[in-house]
Amino acid sequence: EIRPIWMKTGILPRPHGSAIFTRGQTQALGVVTLGAPGEEQIEESIEEGEEKKRFMLHYNFPPFSVGEARPPRAPSRREIGHGNLAERALEPLIPSEEEFPYVIRVVSEILESNGSTSMATVCVGSLSLFDAGVPMKKHVAGIAMGLLKEEDEYIVLTDILGDEDHLGDMDFKVAGTRDGVTAIQMDIKIKGLTKEILEEALEQAKKARMYILDLMYKAIPEPKPEVSKYAPSVVKLRVLPDKIPLIIGPSGKNIKKIIDETGVKIDIEPDGLVKVYAFDKESADKAISMINELIMDIEQGDVFLGKVTRVEDYGAFVELLPGRLSLLHISQIANERLKSAKDRISVGDILKVKVIDIDEQGRVKVSLKDVKDSDIPKNKDIFE
C-alpha cells in the first residue's frame, strides 16, 4: 500500500523550474537552475583526472525535517549518497548538450522525512525538470521496498516508513520509467535473498512505480515547451571555421568587446558552432548582430558604410567592419584632381563607399566616385 500522494509544479515564481512532492509524511521540494557553459561541476580523481558534470543533483537533508534543532553542517555521506542515487536515476533521461545546451542543476530540499526521501527526490526531480522545460522524454519515479522475514515466512513491504526501514530486514530502492528501471540500490540486514523474494519485490515495485507515474503525468504530462523567462537565453550560430579568428580578434579584442558591451557568454567550438548565452533576448540578439558584422564577407562590388579612422595626403583608411580596414585612394574621392585627401575627408566621417578591388593578400580598395545614391550599403543595419 502506498501512502497518500500530493504533488504540484511551478510553486516558486523565480527559479527556472520547481515542484513539490509529498508521500505520507515525506515531503521534498525540487528546484531546477539552468546555467551556461563554464558553470559545470568540476570533479577531480587520480585515475581519470578532471571531469565536468553538465547534470548534477544535490540532496539536502536539513535537521528540521526530522524535528531536530541542531545547526546545519557540511553535507553528510548519507546526503551525498542519496543525491548520487537520485542523479543516476534521472541521468539516462537528460537530453544531450546538442538537444539542450544548458548546464542543469537540481536541488532537492527535504522538508519532512518519514522514509524514502531519496525516492521522493527522484519524483520531485523529474517533476521540476519538466516544469523547467528540460525536454525529457519520460517521467522517472522511485519507490522503496522493505522486507520482514522470520525463518521461512516473509512479507514484502511497499513504500516503507522510517520505522519499517529501521526495524525491517531490507531497504530496496527502485527507480525508473514506464519502460524500465534506471537505478536500484539495496541494503539488507540478513544473509541474503531468495530469487522468489527478489522477484516479488521487483513486481510490487513495478506496480507502485506505475501508480506514481500515472499521478505524475496527470500533474504535468510533458515538459514545458519553453524554458523560464528568467533562464539564460541561448542562441546558436554556425560559421565557417576560418571565420573564427575574425570573431576572436587579435588577443581576443573582438570577443572581449562583444562580452563587455552585451554581458553575454560566448562558447565557440572548433567546427564553427557558436553558442551565445545571455540573461535576456535583447543582449543575445545584439551579440549575434555584432558577430555577423565581424564575419560578413567583403566582395568586389559591395557597397558599405564605413568610418574614417586615418587620413593621409594620398588617401584615407575606412573601417568597413570592426577591425577590417580599406584604402580610399585620393584618386577615388572625387572626379577632379585633389592635392590632399585631407581637403575633403576628416577622421570620424561616415562614408558610403564601393569595393573596387581586393588583392591576393585580402587588402581592400574602395571608391567614393563609383557609388550611386540608390546603392544600399551591405552593413546599413550597423549604422541605424
C-alpha positions as CSV (number, residue, x, y, z in Angstrom):
1,E,0.0,0.0,0.0
2,I,1.3,3.4,-1.0
3,R,0.8,6.4,1.3
4,P,-1.3,9.3,0.1
5,I,0.5,11.3,-2.6
6,W,0.2,15.0,-3.4
7,M,2.3,17.0,-5.8
8,K,2.4,20.3,-7.6
9,T,4.7,22.0,-10.1
10,G,5.7,25.7,-10.6
11,I,5.2,26.6,-6.9
12,L,8.2,29.1,-6.8
13,P,8.0,32.1,-9.2
14,R,11.6,32.9,-9.7
15,P,13.6,29.6,-10.1
16,H,13.8,28.1,-13.6
17,G,11.7,25.1,-12.5
18,S,10.2,23.9,-9.3
19,A,7.9,21.2,-7.8
20,I,6.8,19.7,-4.5
21,F,6.2,16.0,-3.9
22,T,4.6,14.6,-0.8
23,R,4.1,11.0,0.1
24,G,2.6,10.5,3.5
25,Q,4.9,12.3,6.0
26,T,7.8,12.6,3.5
27,Q,8.0,15.8,1.5
28,A,10.6,17.1,-0.9
29,L,10.9,20.5,-2.7
30,G,12.7,20.3,-6.0
31,V,14.4,23.4,-7.7
32,V,16.0,23.4,-11.1
33,T,18.6,26.0,-12.2
34,L,19.7,26.2,-15.8
35,G,23.2,27.6,-16.4
36,A,25.6,28.4,-19.3
37,P,28.8,26.6,-20.3
38,G,31.6,27.0,-17.9
39,E,29.2,26.5,-14.9
40,E,29.6,22.7,-14.9
41,Q,30.5,21.0,-11.7
42,I,34.2,20.0,-11.8
43,E,35.3,16.7,-10.3
44,E,38.8,15.5,-10.0
45,S,40.1,12.0,-9.5
46,I,43.6,10.4,-9.5
47,E,42.6,7.9,-12.2
48,E,40.5,9.9,-14.6
49,G,41.8,13.4,-13.9
50,E,39.3,16.3,-14.2
51,E,35.8,15.8,-15.3
52,K,32.9,18.2,-15.9
53,K,29.4,17.4,-14.9
54,R,26.7,19.0,-17.0
55,F,23.9,17.5,-15.0
56,M,24.1,17.4,-11.2
57,L,21.6,16.7,-8.4
58,H,22.2,17.8,-4.9
59,Y,20.2,16.4,-2.0
60,N,19.9,18.4,1.3
61,F,18.5,16.9,4.5
62,P,18.1,19.8,7.0
63,P,17.7,18.9,10.7
64,F,14.2,20.4,10.9
65,S,12.9,17.7,8.5
66,V,13.1,15.2,11.4
67,G,12.2,17.6,14.2
68,E,15.8,18.4,15.2
69,A,17.2,21.8,16.1
70,R,20.9,21.3,15.6
71,P,22.8,23.7,13.3
72,P,23.3,22.7,9.7
73,R,26.7,21.3,8.8
74,A,28.6,20.2,5.7
75,P,26.8,17.5,3.5
76,S,27.0,14.1,5.2
77,R,27.9,10.9,3.4
78,R,24.2,10.0,3.5
79,E,23.2,13.2,1.7
80,I,25.9,12.7,-0.9
81,G,24.9,9.1,-1.4
82,H,21.2,9.8,-1.7
83,G,21.9,12.6,-4.2
84,N,24.1,10.3,-6.3
85,L,21.4,7.6,-6.4
86,A,18.7,10.1,-7.5
87,E,21.1,11.6,-10.0
88,R,21.8,8.2,-11.5
89,A,18.0,7.5,-11.7
90,L,17.4,10.7,-13.7
91,E,20.5,11.0,-15.8
92,P,19.5,8.5,-18.6
93,L,16.6,10.8,-19.4
94,I,18.6,14.0,-19.5
95,P,18.9,15.3,-23.1
96,S,22.2,15.7,-24.8
97,E,24.0,19.0,-25.0
98,E,23.2,19.2,-28.7
99,E,19.5,18.9,-27.9
100,F,19.5,21.2,-24.8
101,P,22.7,23.3,-24.5
102,Y,22.3,24.1,-20.8
103,V,24.1,23.1,-17.6
104,I,21.3,21.6,-15.4
105,R,21.3,21.6,-11.6
106,V,18.6,20.0,-9.5
107,V,18.4,20.6,-5.7
108,S,16.1,18.5,-3.5
109,E,15.3,20.1,-0.2
110,I,13.7,17.5,2.2
111,L,11.1,19.4,4.2
112,E,9.7,16.4,6.1
113,S,11.1,12.9,6.4
114,N,9.5,9.6,7.3
115,G,11.1,7.1,4.9
116,S,12.2,7.0,1.3
117,T,13.4,10.6,0.8
118,S,15.8,9.6,-1.9
119,M,12.9,8.1,-4.0
120,A,10.8,11.3,-3.3
121,T,13.8,13.2,-4.6
122,V,13.7,11.2,-7.9
123,C,10.0,12.0,-8.3
124,V,10.3,15.7,-7.4
125,G,13.4,16.0,-9.6
126,S,11.5,14.6,-12.6
127,L,8.6,17.0,-12.0
128,S,10.8,20.1,-11.6
129,L,12.8,19.2,-14.7
130,F,9.5,19.0,-16.7
131,D,8.5,22.3,-15.2
132,A,11.8,23.9,-16.2
133,G,11.2,22.9,-19.9
134,V,14.0,20.3,-20.0
135,P,13.0,18.1,-22.9
136,M,13.0,14.8,-21.1
137,K,11.1,12.0,-23.0
138,K,9.6,10.4,-19.9
139,H,9.0,10.8,-16.2
140,V,11.0,8.9,-13.6
141,A,9.6,7.7,-10.3
142,G,11.0,5.8,-7.4
143,I,9.7,3.6,-4.6
144,A,11.4,2.0,-1.6
145,M,10.6,-1.6,-0.8
146,G,11.0,-3.4,2.5
147,L,11.1,-6.9,4.0
148,L,10.1,-8.6,7.2
149,K,11.5,-12.1,7.3
150,E,11.2,-14.8,10.1
151,E,12.7,-18.2,9.1
152,D,10.8,-19.3,6.0
153,E,8.0,-16.7,6.3
154,Y,8.3,-13.3,4.9
155,I,6.3,-10.2,3.9
156,V,7.5,-7.7,1.2
157,L,6.5,-4.1,2.1
158,T,5.8,-1.3,-0.4
159,D,6.7,2.3,0.4
160,I,8.3,1.7,3.7
161,L,8.2,4.2,6.6
162,G,11.2,5.2,8.7
163,D,10.3,2.6,11.4
164,E,9.9,-0.1,8.8
165,D,13.3,0.8,7.3
166,H,14.9,0.8,10.8
167,L,13.3,-2.4,12.1
168,G,12.9,-4.3,8.8
169,D,15.4,-6.6,7.0
170,M,15.7,-4.8,3.7
171,D,15.7,-1.4,2.1
172,F,15.4,-1.9,-1.7
173,K,15.1,1.3,-3.7
174,V,13.9,1.0,-7.3
175,A,13.6,3.9,-9.7
176,G,12.6,4.0,-13.4
177,T,10.1,4.9,-16.1
178,R,7.1,3.1,-17.5
179,D,9.5,1.2,-19.8
180,G,12.2,0.0,-17.3
181,V,14.5,0.6,-14.3
182,T,17.1,3.3,-14.3
183,A,18.6,2.8,-10.8
184,I,18.4,0.4,-7.9
185,Q,20.0,0.2,-4.5
186,M,19.7,-2.5,-1.8
187,D,20.6,-2.6,1.8
188,I,19.9,-5.9,3.7
189,K,20.4,-7.0,7.3
190,I,20.0,-10.7,6.6
191,K,22.4,-13.1,4.9
192,G,20.8,-13.0,1.5
193,L,17.6,-13.1,-0.5
194,T,16.0,-15.9,-2.4
195,K,15.1,-15.4,-6.1
196,E,11.4,-15.6,-5.1
197,I,11.7,-12.7,-2.7
198,L,13.6,-10.6,-5.2
199,E,11.1,-11.3,-8.0
200,E,8.2,-10.4,-5.7
201,A,9.9,-7.2,-4.6
202,L,10.6,-6.1,-8.1
203,E,7.0,-6.9,-9.2
204,Q,5.5,-4.9,-6.3
205,A,7.9,-2.1,-7.0
206,K,6.8,-2.0,-10.7
207,K,3.1,-1.8,-9.8
208,A,3.9,1.0,-7.3
209,R,6.0,2.8,-9.8
210,M,3.3,2.7,-12.4
211,Y,0.8,4.1,-10.0
212,I,3.1,7.0,-9.0
213,L,3.9,7.7,-12.7
214,D,0.2,8.0,-13.5
215,L,-0.2,10.7,-10.9
216,M,3.0,12.5,-12.1
217,Y,1.7,12.5,-15.7
218,K,-1.6,14.0,-14.5
219,A,0.3,16.8,-12.7
220,I,2.5,17.7,-15.7
221,P,2.1,15.4,-18.8
222,E,5.0,16.8,-20.8
223,P,7.9,19.2,-20.4
224,K,7.0,22.9,-20.9
225,P,7.7,24.0,-24.5
226,E,9.9,26.8,-23.4
227,V,12.3,27.5,-20.6
228,S,11.6,30.2,-18.0
229,K,12.0,33.8,-18.9
230,Y,14.5,34.0,-16.1
231,A,16.7,31.3,-17.6
232,P,19.7,32.3,-19.8
233,S,18.8,32.9,-23.4
234,V,20.7,30.5,-25.8
235,V,21.3,31.3,-29.4
236,K,23.3,29.1,-31.8
237,L,25.1,30.3,-34.9
238,R,27.1,28.2,-37.3
239,V,30.1,29.9,-39.0
240,L,32.9,28.6,-41.2
241,P,35.9,27.5,-39.1
242,D,38.1,30.0,-40.9
243,K,35.9,32.8,-39.6
244,I,36.6,32.0,-36.0
245,P,39.7,34.2,-35.8
246,L,37.6,37.2,-37.0
247,I,35.2,36.7,-34.1
248,I,38.0,36.3,-31.6
249,G,40.2,39.1,-33.0
250,P,43.8,39.9,-32.1
251,S,44.5,39.0,-28.5
252,G,40.8,38.3,-28.1
253,K,39.9,42.0,-28.7
254,N,36.7,41.4,-30.7
255,I,35.2,38.8,-28.5
256,K,36.0,40.8,-25.4
257,K,34.3,43.8,-26.8
258,I,31.1,41.8,-27.5
259,I,31.1,40.4,-24.0
260,D,31.8,43.8,-22.4
261,E,29.1,45.6,-24.4
262,T,26.3,42.9,-24.1
263,G,27.2,40.9,-20.9
264,V,26.8,37.6,-22.7
265,K,28.8,34.4,-22.5
266,I,30.2,33.0,-25.8
267,D,31.3,29.5,-26.5
268,I,33.0,28.7,-29.8
269,E,33.6,25.1,-31.0
270,P,36.4,24.2,-33.4
271,D,33.9,23.1,-36.0
272,G,32.4,26.7,-36.1
273,L,29.4,26.3,-33.8
274,V,29.0,29.5,-31.8
275,K,26.7,29.5,-28.7
276,V,25.7,32.8,-27.2
277,Y,24.2,32.8,-23.6
278,A,22.6,35.9,-22.3
279,F,20.2,36.8,-19.5
280,D,17.8,38.5,-21.9
281,K,16.9,38.2,-25.6
282,E,18.0,41.7,-26.4
283,S,21.5,41.1,-25.3
284,A,21.7,37.8,-27.2
285,D,20.3,39.5,-30.4
286,K,22.9,42.3,-30.1
287,A,25.7,39.9,-29.6
288,I,24.7,37.8,-32.7
289,S,24.4,41.0,-34.7
290,M,28.0,42.0,-33.7
291,I,29.2,38.5,-34.6
292,N,27.5,38.7,-38.0
293,E,29.3,42.1,-38.6
294,L,32.6,40.5,-37.9
295,I,32.2,37.6,-40.2
296,M,30.4,39.4,-43.0
297,D,32.0,38.8,-46.4
298,I,33.5,41.7,-48.3
299,E,33.3,41.2,-52.1
300,Q,34.2,43.3,-55.1
301,G,31.2,45.5,-56.0
302,D,29.7,45.6,-52.5
303,V,28.7,48.9,-51.0
304,F,29.5,49.7,-47.4
305,L,29.1,52.4,-44.9
306,G,32.5,53.0,-43.3
307,K,34.1,55.2,-40.7
308,V,37.3,57.1,-41.5
309,T,40.0,56.1,-39.0
310,R,43.0,57.8,-40.5
311,V,43.7,60.4,-43.2
312,E,46.9,60.9,-45.2
313,D,47.7,63.1,-48.2
314,Y,47.4,60.1,-50.5
315,G,44.1,58.9,-49.2
316,A,42.0,57.7,-46.2
317,F,41.6,54.5,-44.3
318,V,38.0,53.5,-43.9
319,E,36.8,50.8,-41.4
320,L,34.1,48.8,-43.3
321,L,33.6,46.3,-40.5
322,P,35.1,46.1,-37.0
323,G,38.8,45.7,-37.4
324,R,38.7,45.5,-41.2
325,L,40.1,48.5,-43.0
326,S,40.1,49.6,-46.6
327,L,42.0,52.2,-48.5
328,L,40.2,55.0,-50.2
329,H,42.9,56.4,-52.6
330,I,42.9,60.2,-53.3
331,S,42.1,59.4,-57.0
332,Q,38.8,57.7,-55.9
333,I,37.5,60.5,-53.8
334,A,36.3,62.9,-56.5
335,N,36.4,63.3,-60.3
336,E,38.5,66.4,-60.1
337,R,42.2,66.3,-59.1
338,L,42.9,66.9,-55.3
339,K,46.1,68.0,-53.7
340,S,45.4,66.1,-50.5
341,A,42.7,63.8,-49.2
342,K,42.6,66.0,-46.1
343,D,40.9,68.7,-48.1
344,R,37.7,66.6,-48.4
345,I,37.8,64.0,-45.6
346,S,38.3,64.1,-41.8
347,V,38.8,61.4,-39.2
348,G,35.4,60.2,-37.9
349,D,33.5,60.8,-41.2
350,I,31.0,58.2,-42.2
351,L,31.2,57.5,-45.9
352,K,29.3,55.3,-48.3
353,V,31.9,53.6,-50.4
354,K,32.1,50.8,-53.0
355,V,34.6,48.0,-53.0
356,I,36.6,48.2,-56.3
357,D,39.4,45.8,-55.7
358,I,40.6,43.0,-53.3
359,D,44.2,41.9,-53.8
360,E,45.6,38.4,-53.1
361,Q,46.5,39.4,-49.5
362,G,43.0,40.5,-48.8
363,R,43.7,44.2,-48.9
364,V,40.6,46.1,-49.9
365,K,40.4,49.3,-52.0
366,V,37.2,51.4,-52.1
367,S,35.9,54.3,-54.1
368,L,33.5,57.2,-53.5
369,K,33.2,58.0,-57.2
370,D,31.5,54.8,-58.2
371,V,28.7,55.0,-55.5
372,K,25.2,55.8,-56.6
373,D,22.5,57.3,-54.3
374,S,20.3,54.2,-54.9
375,D,23.0,51.8,-53.7
376,I,22.1,50.1,-50.4
377,P,25.0,49.5,-48.0
378,K,25.6,45.9,-47.1
379,N,26.1,46.9,-43.5
380,K,23.4,49.5,-43.2
381,D,22.0,47.9,-40.0
382,I,25.2,48.7,-38.1
383,F,24.7,52.4,-38.5
384,E,20.9,52.5,-37.9
